[in-house]
Structures are given as structure tokens and as C-alpha cells.
Amino acid sequence: MARVYNFSAGPAVLPECVLQECADEMMDYRGSGMSVMEMSHRSKMYQAIVDEAEADLRTLMGIPANYHVLFLQGGAHQQFSAIPLNLCALPGAHGKADYINTGMWSKKALAEAKRFIDAAELASSADETFSYIPDCSDLPVREDADYVYICENNTIYGTVYHELPNTKGKTLVSDVSSMFLSQPHDVERYGVIYGGVQKNVGPAGISITIVRDDLVPQGDLADVPIMLQWRPQVDAGSMYNTPNCWAIYVCGKVFKWLLAQGGLEAMHERNVAKAQLLYDFLDESQMFRGTVRKQDRSLMNVPFVTGDAELDAAFVKESAAAGLENLKGHRSVGGMRASIYNAMPVEGVEALVSFMKQFEATH
Ligand SMILES: *Cc1c(COP(=O)(O)O)cnc(C)c1O
């Protein structure tokens, strides 16, 4: 077996021990004589898997009791629609929301919200190719906005909010797809904190939406497709319809792995140390440079360039040949990007830095 160091932005690397456990349980899950893929989602055995996953996630993140945890399908994109449709259906809502645009994912979320509500761009870093996070300490949030929306870690551009915006008392909604469980979050500061799991938590196919109870509309919303309404999923424990049983099961294993690693504080420390290795090298290199303003650098996604497209292409090719996979930057940015999620061992980052040094010396 030859495993590579996989720097993919998502779907992405998972802990090897989790993959091994899944393999071990594939043919016969704990004496059931079947795999989790073949099991009824209404069975006691499967219910125990979901209940344990939710309980472990609540422990990891310190999720207060007045927040619901939803395992939903349709990825983060489905929540781009669900967020305005639910939050603007609450009693007293104005059908307005303010979005901070820090890259493609917030831009897409804003475009989607505009289909349904009066959604506006509150701030943007488009003027410098999204290479920084705008100052969000005193933004002109509309008096009657129902919520303020951010994408907290920008997977493509490699920026992260080191401080949450001042929402002037409005509900904060945050897409944390590419930083989910990479560090502690104070859940109470958010109305909705959500993300697709295929970046840092599990296999593609589900999103986790953590939403405060008073933000889930009561009753049926006549003009909102049932699969976009949060209430039916809250009432059915994320099983209004057949969930992605397999992905929830794998996420549950990752939660246990994270608990065994010491939880999110410990994970954060490790992620800081890993990212430091790479950023320190980028700052001293004569050939490579990071593309993000220093104080806004992400711990998860690290874009860099040589400044020469041919050299970039050669780097991507030669690094792959050396067992360092998926280092090509997003097609909208070019250059390179190393995604160094929770499951990327420090040895992988060391191997990358050592390859970069060698590449610099020989080119
Ligand atoms: C990947 C990504 C998305 C899109 O996720 P899907 O599950 O494909 O809908 C949204 N937001 C962020 C921050 C992402 O990294």
C-alpha cells in the first residue's frame, strides 16, 4: 500500500486510523452481519451511531443545549438557499440580509440569497483578489437586516477571520466548511454555524448545520420546498428522509479521533505549528511567496506562487511525482495551494517544505 501526502482542498485527507476502522467494519458492523451502508436508517443500531455522533460533536464544540445539530444533504450549497429561506421566514423578519464578500463561496451564497430576499454586499475584498479580510469593526449593517453572513475561512484564497465581525447585534451566520473542527469556536456568538464536511471532517455528501432554536421557523413554510426547511429536520432528528448514513458514520469516527487527540484546543495548537512551518519557509524563500496578507492567513489553506506560470506548472508536476498530491491552486487563482487540514500529519508539511527547498535549489 502506498499512501501519498494529499493536499487536496476537498474532498480531502482523512485520518488513516478512521479509514482503517471503516475497512475493518465494512463487511460486518459489530456483529450485525452487514455494513453500515446496508443498514436501515430506522434501525436501533444506526440510531445509536447518529446519537453518538451528535453527542461527541456537542462535546467537542461545546454546543449549548439551545442549539440544534443537523446532518443534512445537498452540501454547503443547499444551505446557501436554506439560510435566507428559513431566517427570513421568522416572525418579524424583514427579508433583508447583509453579506461580507471574501471570495467565491460568500459570493455564491450572496447570489443565491438574492433569488429570495433583499441581500446586499456589506463589505468586500474583491479589490485585491480577496487576499485579505476587510475591517469589520464598524460596518454599515442595515438596521433591519435579519442577519450578517460571512465565510469564515476562504478555502480558495487562503484567508481567515481572526476576529468575528461586529454585526451590531444582528444574527451572525458563518460558513466554516474548510475550518470545521480545526479550532474551538464559541458557538454562542453565532446564530447559525455550518459547513460541508468534505474539507476537514468526513466524506462528501453532508453538511452540518448548527442553529439556535429560536432561528428555526415553527410550522410548515408553505412556499419553501420541504427539503430546504430546517424545522422538519429538527423534528425528525435529521431523518426527515433517508440521510447519508455512511457519511454520518464516518464523521462520527472522526469526532472520536478528535476527542482522542485532546479535542479542538489541542488540534488548534497542532494546526498552528503545521502552518507555521510552511509560512516561515514562504517568508524566507527567494522563489515562493504566499499570496495572503500576513495577519489574515488561514491555518488550513495556504496558497502560494513563484510568480512564473511555467515554474508553477513544473512545481505541481514534480511535486506530484514525489508523492505530494493536489498542490495545484484553484482554477480561479492559479499557482499552488496546500490544504493542511486536521488529518494532514506534520510529516506531510515537513515533506512539502523540504521538497520546496530542493525545488528552489535546482530551479
Ligand atoms: C467547498 C466549500 C463550499 C461548497 O461546498 P459544497 O458541499 O460543494 O456545496 C462552500 N463553502 C466553503 C467555504 C467551501 O470550502
The ligand as an SDF file (V2000), in Angstrom:
LIG
                    3D

 15 15  0  0  0  0  0  0  0  0999 V2000
  -16.2030   23.7040   -0.6140 C   0  0  0  0  0  0  0  0  0  0  0  0
  -16.8950   24.8370    0.0200 C   0  0  0  0  0  0  0  0  0  0  0  0
  -18.2490   25.0910   -0.2180 C   0  0  0  0  0  0  0  0  0  0  0  0
  -19.0800   24.2690   -1.1540 C   0  0  0  0  0  0  0  0  0  0  0  0
  -19.3950   23.0550   -0.5800 O   0  0  0  0  0  0  0  0  0  0  0  0
  -20.3950   22.0070   -1.2760 P   0  0  0  0  0  0  0  0  0  0  0  0
  -20.5200   20.9740   -0.2330 O   0  0  0  0  0  0  0  0  0  0  0  0
  -19.7370   21.5590   -2.5290 O   0  0  0  0  0  0  0  0  0  0  0  0
  -21.6740   22.7160   -1.5400 O   0  0  0  0  0  0  0  0  0  0  0  0
  -18.8360   26.1490    0.4510 C   0  0  0  0  0  0  0  0  0  0  0  0
  -18.1290   26.9210    1.2920 N   0  0  0  0  0  0  0  0  0  0  0  0
  -16.8250   26.7140    1.5390 C   0  0  0  0  0  0  0  0  0  0  0  0
  -16.0970   27.5930    2.4860 C   0  0  0  0  0  0  0  0  0  0  0  0
  -16.1710   25.6710    0.9150 C   0  0  0  0  0  0  0  0  0  0  0  0
  -14.8590   25.4550    1.1500 O   0  0  0  0  0  0  0  0  0  0  0  0
  1  2  1  0
  2  3  1  0
  2 14  2  0
  3  4  1  0
  3 10  2  0
  4  5  1  0
  5  6  1  0
  6  7  2  0
  6  8  1  0
  6  9  1  0
 10 11  1  0
 11 12  2  0
 12 13  1  0
 12 14  1  0
 14 15  1  0
M  END
$$$$
